[in-house]
């Protein structure tokens, strides 16, 4: 029976070192990615400005005719807005007649084309100025892989790509409009938007928190707010 060759001790030590090194590199690469999953970026647009030196005061919701006060959607919307309002100092009034400000809320959700969807390189009119077909843009993905084999000195390199139907994103938009109850003057309007591959109405409290961040210093303009996920 032929003798089975044995590996030298030095080779085993080198192999362990390679394994530890690869594990360390993997941890360094993955940890920042894990941290990124703990936060979202939200776009906030403010129209008008909260009056200088005016305290938050008491608020009541002012519902539009299309908003059913008892619907589950409206209950969820107002509960999320109430959390954000109370965090910045507002207090719910017993009735609209006793409120200092009235607050109108709004929320919408839609599917939009991914911002990473590139025009199809194989489309015949590419470069001619002719438009692409409506909603028929290709979403490309490219993957690169490197492999290392220990013992045989072998290595590998892989490259792949795919084209298919466009990827879509969830877009959520939430609104807050503050109205002075006595004069009915519109004080400030806040629009909040978040886009992601997957989203949920559970993000509503975070969207309203982002819209009211910095209160009472709500200046007109556009800003991006980073919100930490619970």
Rosetta blueprint (number, residue, H / E / L):
1 X L
2 X L
3 X L
4 X L
5 X L
6 X L
7 X L
8 X L
9 X H
10 X H
11 X H
12 X H
13 X H
14 X H
15 X H
16 X H
17 X H
18 X H
19 X H
20 X H
21 X H
22 X H
23 X H
24 X H
25 X H
26 X H
27 X H
28 X H
29 X H
30 X H
31 X H
32 X H
33 X H
34 X H
35 X H
36 X H
37 X L
38 X L
39 X E
40 X E
41 X E
42 X E
43 X E
44 X E
45 X E
46 X E
47 X E
48 X E
49 X L
50 X L
51 X L
52 X L
53 X L
54 X L
55 X L
56 X L
57 X L
58 X E
59 X E
60 X E
61 X E
62 X L
63 X L
64 X L
65 X L
66 X L
67 X L
68 X L
69 X L
70 X L
71 X L
72 X H
73 X H
74 X H
75 X H
76 X H
77 X H
78 X H
79 X H
80 X H
81 X H
82 X H
83 X H
84 X H
85 X H
86 X H
87 X H
88 X L
89 X L
90 X L
91 X E
92 X E
93 X L
94 X L
95 X L
96 X H
97 X H
98 X H
99 X L
100 X L
101 X E
102 X E
103 X E
104 X E
105 X E
106 X E
107 X E
108 X E
109 X E
110 X E
111 X E
112 X E
113 X E
114 X L
115 X L
116 X L
117 X L
118 X E
119 X L
120 X L
121 X L
122 X L
123 X L
124 X L
125 X L
126 X L
127 X L
128 X L
129 X L
130 X L
131 X L
132 X L
133 X L
134 X L
135 X L
136 X L
137 X L
138 X E
139 X E
140 X E
141 X E
142 X E
143 X E
144 X E
145 X E
146 X E
147 X E
148 X E
149 X L
150 X L
151 X L
152 X L
153 X L
154 X L
155 X E
156 X E
157 X E
158 X E
159 X E
160 X E
161 X E
162 X E
163 X E
164 X E
165 X L
166 X L
167 X L
168 X E
169 X E
170 X E
171 X E
172 X E
173 X E
174 X E
175 X E
176 X E
177 X E
178 X E
179 X E
180 X E
181 X L
182 X L
183 X L
184 X L
185 X L
186 X E
187 X E
188 X E
189 X E
190 X E
191 X E
192 X E
193 X E
194 X E
195 X E
196 X E
197 X L
198 X L
199 X L
200 X L
201 X H
202 X H
203 X H
204 X H
205 X H
206 X H
207 X H
208 X H
209 X H
210 X H
211 X H
212 X H
213 X L
214 X L
215 X L
216 X L
217 X L
218 X L
219 X L
220 X L
221 X E
222 X E
223 X E
224 X E
225 X E
226 X E
227 X E
228 X E
229 X L
230 X L
